[in-house]
Amino acid sequence: MAFSFFKSKKEEKVEDDTQEKVQELPIEQVEVNEDQPRQVFSEESIAELAETIQSHGLLQPIIVRPIGDNKYQIIAGERRYRAIKKLNWQKIPAIVKKMDEKEAASMAVIENLQREGLTAIEEAESYRKLMDLNQLTQLELARAIGKSQAFVANKLRLLKLSPLVQRAILQREISERHGRSIVSLPEKKQVEILKKIVDKKLSVKETEKIVAQLKTPPVKKEKKKTNRKGTALDWRLAENTIKESIKLASENGIELKTSEEDHGEFHRIIIDIPVKSKKK
């Protein structure tokens, strides 16, 4: 494994003995990290954090790494950095750690995963980034973070959502469960249902019901067989039936006289059935 998630007690002791001291760095020398997992920063929460720092000071310094030319990249603490910039401080307390890009990116992801407030999409992106950076399988990552493989798989599955749906989860317009309920649908259908969820404020249960209806195949109605000749066969069938009856009667010794008349709109068959005359 390219990056170690957990250190041995011996390694922890060495790190404690060589713990870097907090330094006051000029804030203009500090840069944000493009590998920062958190994609959405609430201005309201940053303002609240700034007020807390103004009142009580910065209780936890940010962690940075040197990147040359008196520049430092944030590994952990971008929210604190943004709050201090809002306060117009000239310097920021920081701990400088020497790390390569892979180590810095991995630590930035882990540091954010250990904090609350990440959306499900940011969390999923973090897991994928850790897997890519450290060539980890889902199972290896799950063991490293103390989760089940199913937990990791379910998070990563959210990244198959339409970009618009992912953005809605990032903006907290819909929940993670909403996203899970529509992830199996084609992208176009996902976007259609997203609009319904937002406009009608649908619950997860209501959303799941819509998805179930979409997945249920429609009942096929049996088409009645139609004859191109229409009613032509109907009267011919009747005519043939009558003539068969006449034939049957003749075969049984009954002498019948028949005549036929064609009146255009209808066909007439006249049957004369002989009867014995009554004795006076």
C-alpha positions as a Markdown table, in Angstrom:
| # | Residue | x | y | z |
|---|---|---|---|---|
| 1 | Met | 0.0 | 0.0 | 0.0 |
| 2 | Ala | 1.4 | 3.4 | -1.0 |
| 3 | Phe | 0.0 | 5.3 | 1.9 |
| 4 | Ser | -0.3 | 4.1 | 5.5 |
| 5 | Phe | -3.6 | 5.0 | 7.1 |
| 6 | Phe | -2.5 | 3.9 | 10.6 |
| 7 | Lys | 0.9 | 4.3 | 12.2 |
| 8 | Ser | 2.4 | 1.9 | 14.7 |
| 9 | Lys | 2.9 | 3.0 | 18.3 |
| 10 | Lys | 6.7 | 3.3 | 17.6 |
| 11 | Glu | 6.0 | 5.5 | 14.6 |
| 12 | Glu | 3.5 | 7.6 | 16.7 |
| 13 | Lys | 6.2 | 8.1 | 19.4 |
| 14 | Val | 8.8 | 9.2 | 16.9 |
| 15 | Glu | 6.3 | 11.7 | 15.4 |
| 16 | Asp | 5.5 | 13.0 | 18.9 |
| 17 | Asp | 9.2 | 13.5 | 19.6 |
| 18 | Thr | 9.7 | 15.4 | 16.4 |
| 19 | Gln | 6.4 | 17.3 | 16.4 |
| 20 | Glu | 6.7 | 20.4 | 14.3 |
| 21 | Lys | 6.3 | 23.7 | 16.1 |
| 22 | Val | 3.5 | 26.1 | 15.3 |
| 23 | Gln | 4.7 | 28.9 | 13.1 |
| 24 | Glu | 3.1 | 32.2 | 12.2 |
| 25 | Leu | 3.0 | 32.3 | 8.4 |
| 26 | Pro | 2.2 | 35.4 | 6.2 |
| 27 | Ile | -1.3 | 34.6 | 4.9 |
| 28 | Glu | -0.4 | 35.6 | 1.4 |
| 29 | Gln | 2.2 | 32.8 | 1.3 |
| 30 | Val | -0.5 | 30.1 | 1.9 |
| 31 | Glu | -2.4 | 28.5 | -0.9 |
| 32 | Val | -5.5 | 26.3 | -0.9 |
| 33 | Asn | -5.2 | 22.6 | -2.0 |
| 34 | Glu | -6.8 | 21.6 | -5.3 |
| 35 | Asp | -7.2 | 18.1 | -3.9 |
| 36 | Gln | -9.4 | 19.4 | -1.1 |
| 37 | Pro | -12.4 | 17.0 | -0.9 |
| 38 | Arg | -14.8 | 19.7 | 0.4 |
| 39 | Gln | -16.3 | 21.3 | -2.7 |
| 40 | Val | -18.9 | 23.5 | -1.1 |
| 41 | Phe | -18.2 | 26.0 | 1.6 |
| 42 | Ser | -21.1 | 27.7 | 3.4 |
| 43 | Glu | -20.5 | 31.4 | 3.7 |
| 44 | Glu | -22.7 | 31.4 | 6.8 |
| 45 | Ser | -20.7 | 28.7 | 8.5 |
| 46 | Ile | -17.4 | 30.5 | 7.6 |
| 47 | Ala | -18.7 | 33.7 | 9.1 |
| 48 | Glu | -19.7 | 31.9 | 12.3 |
| 49 | Leu | -16.3 | 30.3 | 12.5 |
| 50 | Ala | -14.7 | 33.7 | 12.0 |
| 51 | Glu | -16.7 | 35.1 | 14.9 |
| 52 | Thr | -15.6 | 32.2 | 17.1 |
| 53 | Ile | -11.9 | 32.7 | 16.2 |
| 54 | Gln | -12.2 | 36.5 | 16.8 |
| 55 | Ser | -13.6 | 35.8 | 20.3 |
| 56 | His | -11.5 | 32.8 | 21.3 |
| 57 | Gly | -8.5 | 32.7 | 18.9 |
| 58 | Leu | -7.5 | 29.9 | 16.6 |
| 59 | Leu | -7.5 | 26.8 | 18.9 |
| 60 | Gln | -6.1 | 24.5 | 16.2 |
| 61 | Pro | -3.5 | 25.6 | 13.7 |
| 62 | Ile | -3.8 | 24.7 | 10.0 |
| 63 | Ile | -1.4 | 22.1 | 8.5 |
| 64 | Val | 0.6 | 23.0 | 5.4 |
| 65 | Arg | 3.5 | 21.7 | 3.3 |
| 66 | Pro | 6.2 | 23.8 | 1.7 |
| 67 | Ile | 6.0 | 24.0 | -2.1 |
| 68 | Gly | 8.9 | 26.3 | -2.8 |
| 69 | Asp | 9.5 | 30.0 | -3.2 |
| 70 | Asn | 8.2 | 30.7 | 0.4 |
| 71 | Lys | 4.8 | 29.2 | -0.6 |
| 72 | Tyr | 2.8 | 26.7 | 1.4 |
| 73 | Gln | -0.1 | 24.5 | 0.5 |
| 74 | Ile | -2.9 | 23.7 | 2.9 |
| 75 | Ile | -3.2 | 20.1 | 3.8 |
| 76 | Ala | -5.8 | 20.5 | 6.6 |
| 77 | Gly | -7.8 | 23.5 | 7.7 |
| 78 | Glu | -9.1 | 25.4 | 4.7 |
| 79 | Arg | -12.3 | 26.5 | 6.6 |
| 80 | Arg | -10.1 | 28.0 | 9.3 |
| 81 | Tyr | -7.9 | 29.6 | 6.6 |
| 82 | Arg | -11.0 | 31.2 | 4.9 |
| 83 | Ala | -12.3 | 32.4 | 8.3 |
| 84 | Ile | -9.0 | 34.1 | 9.1 |
| 85 | Lys | -8.9 | 35.7 | 5.7 |
| 86 | Lys | -12.4 | 37.1 | 6.4 |
| 87 | Leu | -11.0 | 38.6 | 9.6 |
| 88 | Asn | -8.2 | 40.2 | 7.5 |
| 89 | Trp | -5.4 | 38.7 | 9.7 |
| 90 | Gln | -2.0 | 39.2 | 8.2 |
| 91 | Lys | -0.6 | 35.9 | 9.6 |
| 92 | Ile | -2.0 | 32.5 | 10.3 |
| 93 | Pro | -0.8 | 29.8 | 12.8 |
| 94 | Ala | 0.4 | 26.7 | 11.0 |
| 95 | Ile | 2.3 | 23.5 | 11.3 |
| 96 | Val | 4.6 | 22.8 | 8.4 |
| 97 | Lys | 5.0 | 19.2 | 7.4 |
| 98 | Lys | 7.2 | 17.9 | 4.6 |
| 99 | Met | 5.2 | 15.7 | 2.3 |
| 100 | Asp | 5.1 | 14.7 | -1.4 |
| 101 | Glu | 2.0 | 15.3 | -3.4 |
| 102 | Lys | 0.6 | 11.8 | -3.0 |
| 103 | Glu | 1.0 | 11.9 | 0.8 |
| 104 | Ala | -0.4 | 15.5 | 1.0 |
| 105 | Ala | -3.4 | 14.6 | -1.1 |
| 106 | Ser | -4.1 | 11.5 | 1.0 |
| 107 | Met | -3.8 | 13.3 | 4.2 |
| 108 | Ala | -6.1 | 16.1 | 3.0 |
| 109 | Val | -8.8 | 13.6 | 2.1 |
| 110 | Ile | -8.5 | 11.6 | 5.4 |
| 111 | Glu | -8.5 | 14.8 | 7.5 |
| 112 | Asn | -11.7 | 15.9 | 5.9 |
| 113 | Leu | -13.3 | 12.5 | 6.2 |
| 114 | Gln | -12.7 | 12.6 | 9.9 |
| 115 | Arg | -14.7 | 15.8 | 10.2 |
| 116 | Glu | -18.5 | 16.2 | 10.0 |
| 117 | Gly | -20.3 | 18.2 | 7.3 |
| 118 | Leu | -19.1 | 16.5 | 4.1 |
| 119 | Thr | -21.9 | 15.8 | 1.7 |
| 120 | Ala | -22.4 | 12.2 | 0.4 |
| 121 | Ile | -20.9 | 13.2 | -3.0 |
| 122 | Glu | -17.8 | 14.8 | -1.4 |
| 123 | Glu | -17.4 | 11.7 | 0.7 |
| 124 | Ala | -17.7 | 9.4 | -2.3 |
| 125 | Glu | -15.2 | 11.5 | -4.2 |
| 126 | Ser | -12.9 | 11.3 | -1.2 |
| 127 | Tyr | -13.1 | 7.5 | -1.2 |
| 128 | Arg | -12.4 | 7.3 | -5.0 |
| 129 | Lys | -9.5 | 9.7 | -4.6 |
| 130 | Leu | -7.9 | 7.6 | -1.8 |
| 131 | Met | -8.3 | 4.4 | -3.9 |
| 132 | Asp | -6.7 | 6.1 | -7.0 |
| 133 | Leu | -3.9 | 7.6 | -5.0 |
| 134 | Asn | -3.0 | 4.5 | -3.2 |
| 135 | Gln | -4.0 | 1.8 | -5.6 |
| 136 | Leu | -6.6 | 0.4 | -3.2 |
| 137 | Thr | -9.5 | -2.0 | -3.9 |
| 138 | Gln | -12.9 | -1.3 | -2.3 |
| 139 | Leu | -12.2 | -4.0 | 0.2 |
| 140 | Glu | -8.8 | -2.7 | 1.2 |
| 141 | Leu | -10.2 | 0.8 | 1.6 |
| 142 | Ala | -13.1 | -0.5 | 3.7 |
| 143 | Arg | -10.8 | -2.3 | 6.0 |
| 144 | Ala | -8.5 | 0.8 | 6.3 |
| 145 | Ile | -11.3 | 3.1 | 7.4 |
| 146 | Gly | -13.2 | 0.6 | 9.5 |
| 147 | Lys | -16.3 | 0.3 | 7.2 |
| 148 | Ser | -17.9 | -2.6 | 5.3 |
| 149 | Gln | -17.2 | -3.0 | 1.6 |
| 150 | Ala | -20.9 | -2.6 | 1.0 |
| 151 | Phe | -20.8 | 0.8 | 2.7 |
| 152 | Val | -17.9 | 2.0 | 0.4 |
| 153 | Ala | -19.6 | 0.5 | -2.7 |
| 154 | Asn | -22.9 | 2.3 | -1.9 |
| 155 | Lys | -21.0 | 5.6 | -1.6 |
| 156 | Leu | -19.1 | 5.2 | -4.8 |
| 157 | Arg | -22.3 | 4.3 | -6.6 |
| 158 | Leu | -23.5 | 7.8 | -6.1 |
| 159 | Leu | -20.8 | 9.0 | -8.5 |
| 160 | Lys | -22.8 | 7.3 | -11.3 |
| 161 | Leu | -25.6 | 9.9 | -10.8 |
| 162 | Ser | -26.2 | 12.6 | -13.4 |
| 163 | Pro | -23.9 | 15.7 | -12.8 |
| 164 | Leu | -27.1 | 17.7 | -12.1 |
| 165 | Val | -28.2 | 15.2 | -9.5 |
| 166 | Gln | -24.8 | 15.2 | -7.9 |
| 167 | Arg | -24.8 | 19.0 | -7.8 |
| 168 | Ala | -28.2 | 18.9 | -6.1 |
| 169 | Ile | -26.8 | 16.7 | -3.4 |
| 170 | Leu | -23.7 | 18.9 | -3.0 |
| 171 | Gln | -26.1 | 21.9 | -2.6 |
| 172 | Arg | -28.2 | 19.9 | -0.1 |
| 173 | Glu | -31.3 | 20.3 | -2.3 |
| 174 | Ile | -31.9 | 16.6 | -2.1 |
| 175 | Ser | -30.7 | 13.9 | 0.3 |
| 176 | Glu | -28.3 | 11.0 | -0.3 |
| 177 | Arg | -31.3 | 8.6 | -0.1 |
| 178 | His | -33.0 | 10.5 | -2.9 |
| 179 | Gly | -29.9 | 10.0 | -5.0 |
| 180 | Arg | -29.7 | 6.3 | -4.2 |
| 181 | Ser | -33.3 | 5.8 | -5.2 |
| 182 | Ile | -32.8 | 7.1 | -8.8 |
| 183 | Val | -29.2 | 6.1 | -9.5 |
| 184 | Ser | -30.3 | 3.0 | -11.5 |
| 185 | Leu | -32.3 | 5.1 | -13.9 |
| 186 | Pro | -31.0 | 6.5 | -17.2 |
| 187 | Glu | -29.6 | 10.0 | -16.9 |
| 188 | Lys | -32.5 | 11.7 | -18.6 |
| 189 | Lys | -35.0 | 10.1 | -16.2 |
| 190 | Gln | -32.8 | 11.1 | -13.2 |
| 191 | Val | -33.0 | 14.7 | -14.2 |
| 192 | Glu | -36.8 | 14.5 | -14.8 |
| 193 | Ile | -37.3 | 13.0 | -11.3 |
| 194 | Leu | -34.9 | 15.5 | -9.7 |
| 195 | Lys | -37.1 | 18.4 | -10.9 |
| 196 | Lys | -40.1 | 16.7 | -9.4 |
| 197 | Ile | -38.3 | 16.1 | -6.1 |
| 198 | Val | -37.3 | 19.7 | -5.8 |
| 199 | Asp | -40.5 | 21.3 | -7.2 |
| 200 | Lys | -42.9 | 19.1 | -5.2 |
| 201 | Lys | -40.6 | 18.5 | -2.2 |
| 202 | Leu | -41.1 | 14.7 | -2.6 |
| 203 | Ser | -40.0 | 12.5 | 0.2 |
| 204 | Val | -37.7 | 9.5 | -0.3 |
| 205 | Lys | -40.7 | 7.1 | -0.1 |
| 206 | Glu | -42.6 | 9.1 | -2.7 |
| 207 | Thr | -39.5 | 9.1 | -5.0 |
| 208 | Glu | -39.0 | 5.4 | -4.6 |
| 209 | Lys | -42.7 | 4.9 | -5.6 |
| 210 | Ile | -42.2 | 6.8 | -8.8 |
| 211 | Val | -39.1 | 4.8 | -9.6 |
| 212 | Ala | -40.9 | 1.5 | -9.0 |
| 213 | Gln | -43.6 | 2.6 | -11.4 |
| 214 | Leu | -41.1 | 3.4 | -14.0 |
| 215 | Lys | -39.4 | 0.0 | -13.7 |
| 216 | Thr | -42.7 | -1.9 | -13.8 |
| 217 | Pro | -43.3 | -3.0 | -17.4 |
| 218 | Pro | -46.7 | -2.0 | -18.8 |
| 219 | Val | -49.3 | -4.7 | -19.2 |
| 220 | Lys | -49.6 | -5.5 | -22.9 |
| 221 | Lys | -53.2 | -5.6 | -24.1 |
| 222 | Glu | -54.0 | -8.3 | -26.5 |
| 223 | Lys | -55.0 | -7.0 | -29.9 |
| 224 | Lys | -58.2 | -8.4 | -31.3 |
| 225 | Lys | -57.7 | -10.1 | -34.6 |
| 226 | Thr | -59.4 | -8.2 | -37.3 |
| 227 | Asn | -60.2 | -9.5 | -40.8 |
| 228 | Arg | -59.4 | -7.2 | -43.6 |
| 229 | Lys | -62.6 | -8.3 | -45.4 |
| 230 | Gly | -64.7 | -6.9 | -42.5 |
| 231 | Thr | -68.3 | -8.1 | -42.3 |
| 232 | Ala | -68.1 | -9.8 | -45.7 |
| 233 | Leu | -67.1 | -13.0 | -44.0 |
| 234 | Asp | -69.8 | -12.6 | -41.4 |
| 235 | Trp | -72.7 | -12.9 | -43.8 |
| 236 | Arg | -71.0 | -15.6 | -45.9 |
| 237 | Leu | -70.5 | -17.6 | -42.7 |
| 238 | Ala | -74.2 | -17.2 | -42.0 |
| 239 | Glu | -75.1 | -18.2 | -45.6 |
| 240 | Asn | -72.9 | -21.2 | -45.6 |
| 241 | Thr | -74.4 | -22.3 | -42.2 |
| 242 | Ile | -77.9 | -22.1 | -43.7 |
| 243 | Lys | -76.9 | -24.0 | -46.8 |
| 244 | Glu | -75.3 | -26.7 | -44.8 |
| 245 | Ser | -78.5 | -27.1 | -42.8 |
| 246 | Ile | -80.5 | -27.3 | -46.0 |
| 247 | Lys | -78.1 | -30.0 | -47.3 |
| 248 | Leu | -78.4 | -31.9 | -44.1 |
| 249 | Ala | -82.2 | -31.8 | -44.2 |
| 250 | Ser | -82.1 | -33.1 | -47.8 |
| 251 | Glu | -79.8 | -36.0 | -46.9 |
| 252 | Asn | -82.3 | -37.0 | -44.3 |
| 253 | Gly | -85.2 | -37.2 | -46.8 |
| 254 | Ile | -86.7 | -33.8 | -46.4 |
| 255 | Glu | -87.4 | -32.2 | -49.7 |
| 256 | Leu | -86.9 | -28.5 | -49.4 |
| 257 | Lys | -87.4 | -25.8 | -52.0 |
| 258 | Thr | -85.1 | -22.8 | -51.8 |
| 259 | Ser | -84.7 | -19.6 | -53.7 |
| 260 | Glu | -82.3 | -16.8 | -53.2 |
| 261 | Glu | -82.6 | -13.0 | -53.8 |
| 262 | Asp | -79.8 | -10.5 | -53.9 |
| 263 | His | -81.0 | -7.0 | -52.7 |
| 264 | Gly | -77.6 | -5.3 | -52.7 |
| 265 | Glu | -77.7 | -4.4 | -49.0 |
| 266 | Phe | -78.8 | -7.9 | -48.0 |
| 267 | His | -79.1 | -11.4 | -49.3 |
| 268 | Arg | -82.4 | -13.3 | -48.9 |
| 269 | Ile | -82.7 | -17.1 | -48.8 |
| 270 | Ile | -86.3 | -18.5 | -48.9 |
| 271 | Ile | -86.9 | -22.0 | -47.8 |
| 272 | Asp | -90.1 | -23.8 | -48.4 |
| 273 | Ile | -90.6 | -26.7 | -46.0 |
| 274 | Pro | -93.4 | -29.2 | -47.1 |
| 275 | Val | -95.9 | -30.2 | -44.5 |
| 276 | Lys | -98.5 | -33.0 | -44.6 |
| 277 | Ser | -102.0 | -31.8 | -45.2 |
| 278 | Lys | -104.4 | -32.2 | -42.3 |
| 279 | Lys | -107.3 | -34.7 | -42.7 |
| 280 | Lys | -110.8 | -33.2 | -42.6 |
